[in-house]
Amino acid sequence: MLAPHFELPLVFFDQEKFRCNLASSKSPVSIFKDALAAASGYFDTRFLEGASIRSLVNDRALFIDCILHYAWHRHQWIDSCGLIAVGGYGRAELHPHSDIDLLILFEEDEVESQADNIESFIMFLWDIGLEIGHSVRTIEQCTALAEEDITIVTNMMECRTVAGPNQLANELKKAVSEDKIWPAKAFFEAKLNEQTQRHKKNNFTEYNLEPNIKNAPGGLRDIQTITWVTKRIFGIESLSELEGRDFLNARELSVLTGGQEFLWKVRYGLHLLAGRAEERLLFNYQTELAEMFGYSNSEKRLAVEQFMHWYYRAVLSLRELNEVLLQYLSETILHKDETRNIVAINERFQLNDYFIEVTHAKVFEESPSALLEIFVLMGNDPKIEGVRAATIRLIREARDLIDDDFRNTPLNIQLFQTLLRSPFDLFAVLTRMTRYGILGRYLPEFGRITGQMQHDLFHIYTVDAHTLLVIKFIHEFSSQASQNKFPVAGYIYRHLRRPDLLIIAGLYHDIGKGRGGDHSVLGAKDAEEFCQHHGLSRRDSNLVIWLVENHLKMSTVSQKEDITDPDVIRNFALEMGDQEHLDYLYALTVADMNATNPSIWNNWRASLMRQLYMETKRQLRRGLENTVDRQDIIDETQQQALFKLADKRITEEQARRVWADINDDYFVRETHLDIAWQTAAVVEANYPDVVVSFSTTSSYHEEGATQIFVRTVGRKNVFARAASTIDHLNLNIQEARIYNSNSDINVDHYYVLDQSGNAIENGSNQLARIEKALLKELVVTTDDSTSIQRRTPRQLKAFRSPTQTSIHNDLISGQTLLEVISPDRPGLLARIGQIFIDLGIQLNSARISTLGERVEDVFLICDLDSQPLSDPALCDQLQLEIRKQLDKQNQAQDAKALG
């Protein structure tokens, strides 16, 4: 017997044809599958053509209602049983791969009599390919479970009938209503706690690199949370019923509905691309969605960056509204009868249980400067925990008062200067200003970077979030905790002439991003205008401008240049000019690196920065005109090393025999402590042709990385083979120093970190494994290096930019400097080392910088006669070969991973 006709209209679905096919076919599964496939194709085409996303998700749910209706009526059910939609499906919202949450509901416990029907029905739904979640319960069982679980009661609040008698869903709604279980206050507190836990799992930020569009702050769950609690408190079916009341105005309702439709659109496209219920906006999907939604690359920004800019701005607005509305509910409804402690601050503001609020509703209208004053008060009183919801709403409604006249008012200029000198948690104050739309209006240049991201793994925050984190770290330098984590930066900060100048530089250092051109130069221009507008002296303005324009200089020199070279230090000191510029730049650089990516600031990079700072400070004290004689350094280092070796009963004759064929650079670049233990390792080795040892000194290197010392005699391709072996051991080379000789002796130093960015503990089993692996690889006589076996991590596969190279002769070192920028892949260094061997090029040192998904490596090289490369054809061939082989390697590894 055919099921009764599905009553609701479906323009795109021919029910009569479907019913006829069912009546004549012996294979109903294929009929249902064909209908589902055709409908999916229809919906997807509508989506790609730009149809209303709200109609799409509602029509998809309606179509599934129809399919379930016919599947349900293939069985004979008792009258007291029904098929109920719950959860998102209960709200009539379905995305391509959303779960279809079903409840087979019985009025009484008659489940056993329908067991065969239930099993057959569920199996049939699985057979036709529906992604369902189901439960079978009585109304009494549902109520009992809902009393214990906030998630269950939330799902049942949104139930509706798909098939069977309507009164079952109505009875269930009554059974789980606010006057029966989970009263409004308890429900609100439980949902608030649920949201807090969800936000915690997403690091309390809407700005994750690969955000979860459903569960992250500002995501779909935040919108649903507002809907759930308002339904529970006000007994309504739709938020639109609240428009015009005190709780929700028309503008806020527009933000909610517009934000929901935007996220629905993103979610629909994400499901379409992933082919499954994917809620994470992974890198590869970001790029594809940007193309799907019509974004295109421009000279200033990639399409994906433009798309994600809008995404972050949308979720920022939704998070702000979620915070305001939930706080408003808590204050005005759930806790309205509680006694409050009111403390006056001034005629405009007061404290209400440690939350600041206006004294009357027209404060901002009558005194627009109060839009800045409220944040100044918060920055100067640590007892203020936040802003009352009603006042947040007034701030949002009044923020359009911030225009050019507002910015030019002397009182407002003074208030903002006072704000930047706030002693208490300036980061939190500026974060609130950003969220409430105040900071981006007072500083329009900051407003342009709000929600702006860079499509890479290095910059893991949007530009505005990163900027505020820089200020957070700067403020932390003054704390007691900084004594251990940032000892040098902490000392410097506490002795700065004007710490607020560092705050201004931090605020402007990246503000030029996203406009095309050099962001440091663009930011310096904005900083200059800010300083002039806010009345800074010429001296202070010049310092801020210089800091913004040079904020990348110190990290670049520390990571890419040989900071053991006295000439490098002298040139850097010349650029600093004096101790004040060095101090400010060091503090800004430390804050910038820490705020860029937590993995960037490790002990190794900290040690490089500290060494550069200390050596430059010494050079400034000596005077920029005074240089250190190279031979004096060599003689002094050797003498100090000999004193240390004497303690180990190693004679000067033995030491000088080891040193006989080593390049003088070794004694300039290495400390006497390192030279002493390395020399001892060679003298004491049982097999001196291949020596592998590890640092046991307290030199600055060991604080940040493990030093691997390798000395070989008569071995070829040492760098390529060692680099490949180290890569196999899941270690990352940070720096390599290669000392060649004319007698077939190679001395190599590798500074390595583990996958967590830490040095390897002395005496650990891992050191023994490293030594064994390197000896095994280097003792054999074959020239073949070990093959690459490590898989490319998922995130790296989303970035396939071509390899870039540059080459020039360095006048300071008398060598050729080669820079390689390439996507990070396993075995990269080994591949480059092999190219050097093939082209007869000698490697002298390498500085390795891994910046998210890419590496920026600098190699100092020369020909086999230790001369800079002078043949243009060879230089071109070297660069071409590196680009060709690395890009080919990247493509092959990605294809293997995808296969």
MOZI-V216274 format. One record per residue. SS is DSSP state (2 for helix, 1 for strand, 0 for the rest). PHI is phi in whole degrees, 0 to 359 (none if undefined). OMEGA is omega as a letter, one per 20 degrees, with the letter a starting at -180 (* if undefined). Layout:
ss=<SS SS>
phi=<PHI PHI>
omega=<OMEGA OMEGA>
This chain:
ss=<0 0 0 0 0 0 0 0 0 0 0 0 0 0 2 2 2 2 2 2 2 2 2 2 0 0 0 2 2 2 2 2 2 2 2 2 2 2 2 2 2 2 2 2 2 2 2 2 0 0 0 0 2 2 2 2 2 2 2 2 2 2 2 2 2 2 2 2 2 2 2 2 0 0 0 0 0 0 0 0 1 1 1 1 1 0 2 2 2 2 0 0 0 0 0 0 0 0 0 1 1 1 1 1 1 1 0 0 0 0 0 2 2 2 2 2 2 2 2 2 2 2 2 2 2 2 2 0 0 0 0 1 1 1 1 1 1 1 2 2 2 2 2 2 2 2 2 2 0 2 2 2 2 2 2 2 2 0 0 1 1 1 1 0 0 2 2 2 2 2 2 2 2 2 2 0 0 0 0 0 0 0 0 2 2 2 2 2 2 2 2 2 2 2 2 2 2 2 2 2 2 0 0 0 0 0 0 0 0 0 0 1 0 0 0 0 0 0 0 2 2 2 2 2 2 2 2 2 2 2 2 2 2 2 0 0 0 0 2 2 2 2 1 0 0 0 0 1 0 2 2 2 2 2 2 2 2 2 2 2 2 2 2 2 2 2 2 2 2 2 2 2 2 2 0 0 0 0 0 1 0 0 2 2 2 2 2 2 2 2 2 2 0 0 0 0 0 0 0 0 0 0 2 2 2 2 2 2 2 2 2 2 2 2 2 2 2 2 2 2 2 2 2 2 2 2 2 2 2 2 2 2 2 2 0 0 0 0 0 0 0 1 1 1 0 0 0 0 1 1 1 1 0 0 1 1 1 1 0 0 0 0 2 2 2 2 0 0 0 2 2 2 2 2 2 2 2 2 2 0 0 0 0 0 0 1 1 0 2 2 2 2 2 2 2 2 2 2 2 2 2 0 0 2 2 2 2 2 0 2 2 2 2 2 2 2 2 2 2 2 0 0 0 0 0 2 2 2 2 2 2 2 2 2 2 0 0 0 2 2 2 2 0 2 2 2 2 2 2 0 0 0 0 0 0 0 0 0 0 0 0 0 2 2 2 2 2 2 2 2 2 2 2 2 2 2 0 0 0 0 0 2 2 2 2 0 2 2 2 2 2 2 2 2 0 0 0 0 2 2 2 2 2 2 2 2 2 2 0 0 0 0 0 0 0 0 0 0 2 2 2 2 2 2 2 2 2 2 2 2 2 2 2 0 0 0 0 2 2 2 2 2 2 2 2 2 2 2 2 0 0 0 2 2 2 2 2 2 2 2 0 0 0 0 0 2 2 2 2 2 2 2 2 2 2 2 0 0 2 2 2 2 2 2 2 2 2 2 2 2 2 2 2 2 2 2 0 0 0 0 0 0 2 2 2 2 2 2 2 2 2 2 2 2 2 2 2 2 2 2 2 2 0 0 0 0 0 0 0 2 2 2 2 2 2 2 2 2 2 2 2 2 2 2 2 2 2 0 0 0 0 2 2 2 2 2 2 2 2 0 0 0 0 0 2 2 2 2 2 0 0 2 2 2 2 2 2 2 2 2 2 2 2 0 0 0 0 0 0 1 1 1 1 1 0 0 0 0 0 2 2 2 2 2 0 1 1 1 1 1 1 1 1 0 0 0 0 2 2 2 2 2 2 2 2 2 2 2 0 0 0 1 1 1 1 1 1 1 1 1 0 0 0 0 1 1 1 1 1 1 1 1 1 0 0 0 0 0 0 0 0 0 0 0 2 2 2 2 2 2 2 2 2 2 2 2 2 2 2 0 0 0 0 0 0 0 0 0 0 0 0 0 0 2 2 2 2 0 0 0 0 0 0 1 1 1 1 1 1 1 0 0 0 0 1 1 1 1 1 1 1 1 1 0 0 0 0 2 2 2 2 2 2 2 2 2 2 2 0 0 1 1 1 1 1 1 1 0 0 1 1 0 0 1 1 1 1 1 1 1 1 1 1 0 0 0 0 0 0 0 0 2 2 2 2 2 2 2 2 2 2 2 2 2 2 2 2 2 2 2 2 2 2 2 2 2 2 2 0>
phi=<none 285 293 299 298 289 283 283 285 227 301 276 239 275 294 298 296 299 295 296 298 296 292 260 259 266 234 297 303 293 296 295 299 297 295 295 295 296 294 299 299 297 295 295 296 300 298 292 273 91 294 302 293 296 293 297 291 287 293 296 297 297 295 296 306 297 299 293 303 290 294 297 278 284 239 262 256 288 293 265 231 213 257 243 273 230 63 298 295 296 277 63 234 224 262 310 235 291 295 261 275 238 234 271 251 243 289 237 280 239 297 298 290 250 302 295 299 298 298 296 296 295 300 296 297 295 299 274 94 280 266 250 239 222 215 232 210 269 298 295 295 300 297 298 291 294 298 262 226 296 294 293 296 295 299 283 301 254 285 207 278 259 211 98 290 292 294 297 297 296 293 295 300 295 295 252 287 297 275 253 222 47 301 309 294 295 297 299 295 292 291 294 295 301 294 300 294 293 296 299 294 251 61 55 227 274 255 295 299 240 290 269 289 265 252 288 307 81 272 299 295 295 295 295 299 301 297 297 290 291 299 290 282 262 67 253 259 216 298 300 292 266 300 95 277 297 288 221 264 298 295 291 297 295 297 295 291 295 295 297 294 297 293 299 298 297 294 300 297 295 299 296 288 282 73 200 280 267 250 267 274 289 304 294 288 302 296 292 293 301 293 299 270 89 282 223 295 237 296 266 216 290 301 294 290 294 298 291 301 293 299 295 294 295 288 296 295 291 294 300 291 301 298 295 293 292 294 297 300 298 284 265 239 283 238 292 268 281 289 243 262 258 233 288 256 204 289 256 227 213 262 240 51 70 251 281 209 283 278 203 289 254 302 288 295 277 227 305 299 297 296 263 302 300 282 298 298 294 288 248 221 293 283 284 272 174 245 296 302 298 286 302 298 295 299 297 286 261 294 291 291 278 232 300 298 298 293 269 288 306 298 291 298 295 298 291 298 297 301 292 260 302 279 240 45 300 301 295 295 292 297 297 299 293 295 272 79 270 297 290 271 291 243 304 294 286 300 291 264 293 81 277 236 243 279 203 264 276 270 271 237 295 298 292 296 299 300 292 293 303 294 300 293 301 296 294 300 275 275 294 297 291 303 270 281 230 298 288 297 297 296 300 300 291 245 292 296 219 300 294 294 293 298 297 299 297 294 253 296 244 290 273 289 87 252 83 84 284 294 292 290 296 294 296 294 297 297 298 296 298 297 295 296 260 71 287 292 300 299 292 297 299 295 299 300 298 297 296 290 246 294 265 297 289 293 295 296 295 262 244 247 277 280 273 277 303 292 297 296 296 296 293 298 298 289 288 86 205 294 298 297 297 297 299 293 299 298 295 294 299 297 296 294 293 275 279 193 304 279 289 272 246 299 294 295 298 292 296 298 295 295 299 296 293 294 293 299 296 296 295 290 291 107 293 277 266 245 260 290 299 293 299 297 299 298 295 297 295 297 296 295 296 298 294 292 299 296 264 63 254 280 298 298 298 296 289 293 291 277 305 252 266 301 300 304 302 275 273 268 258 280 296 294 293 298 295 289 290 297 299 297 289 299 270 290 285 232 291 290 223 241 235 214 230 294 231 262 254 293 298 295 293 296 247 212 275 264 255 257 232 236 231 235 71 247 253 55 298 298 299 287 294 298 295 295 298 297 300 275 60 249 247 285 262 206 230 239 242 244 262 219 276 251 69 258 241 241 240 240 237 255 235 232 279 295 269 83 246 287 268 294 300 83 281 296 296 297 295 293 296 300 298 294 292 297 298 286 270 287 295 269 297 270 284 276 296 287 278 238 291 276 283 302 305 298 293 292 281 240 233 293 291 293 242 225 213 213 200 274 268 292 290 271 70 231 264 257 246 247 235 244 207 303 287 216 302 80 298 295 298 295 295 300 291 296 302 298 299 261 68 248 261 268 255 196 217 246 252 236 261 241 70 270 231 246 234 257 241 240 262 229 204 276 289 261 63 249 302 291 248 268 302 294 294 299 295 296 300 295 299 294 296 298 295 288 292 293 295 297 298 295 294 293 294 295 296 295 289 287>
omega=<a r r a r a a a r a a a a a a r r a r r r a a a r a a a a r r r a a r a r r r r r a a r r r a r r r r a r r r a r r r r r r r r a r r r a r a a r a r a r a a a r r a r r r a r r r a r r r a a r r r a a r r a r r r a r a a a a a a r a a a a a r r r r a a r r r a r a r a a r r r r r a a r a r a a a r a a r r a r a a r a r r a a a a r r r r r r r a a a a a r r r r a a r r a a r r r r r r r r r r r r r r r r r a r a r a r a a a a r a a a r r r a r r a a a r r a a a r a r a r a r a a a r a a a r a a a r r r a a r r r a r a r r r a r r r r a a a a a a r r a r a a a r r a a r r r a a r r r a r r a a r r a r r r a r r r a r r a r r a r r a r a a a r r r r a a a a a a a a a r a r a r a r r a a a r r r a r r a r r r r a a a a r a a a r r r r a a a r r r a a r a a a a a a r a a r r a r r a a a a r r a r a r r a a r a r a r r r a r r r a r a a a r r r a r a r r r r a a r a a a r r r a r r r a a r a a a r a r a a r a r r a a r r a r r r r r a r r a r a a r a a a a a a a a a r r a a a a r r r a a r r r r r r a a a a a r a r a a a a a r r r r r r r r r r r a r a a r r r r r a r a r r a r a r a a a r a a r r a a a a a a a r a a r r r a r r r r r r r r a a r r a a a r a r a r r a a r a a a a a a a r a a a r a r r a r r r a a r r r r r r r a a a a r r r a a r r a a a a a r r r r r r a r r a a r a r r r a a r r a a a a r a r a a r a a r r r r r a a r r r a r a a a r a a r r a r a a a r a r r a a a r a a r r r a a r a r r r r r a a a a r a r r r r r a r r a r r r r r a r a r r a r r r r a r r r a r r a r r a r r a r r a r a r r r r a a a a r r a a a a a a r a r a a a a a r r r a a a a a a a r a r r r r a r r a a a a a r r a r r r r a r a r r r a a r r r r r r r r a a r a a r r r r r a r r a a a a r r a r a r a r r a r r r r r a a a a r r r a r a r a r a a a a r r r a a a a r r r r a r *>
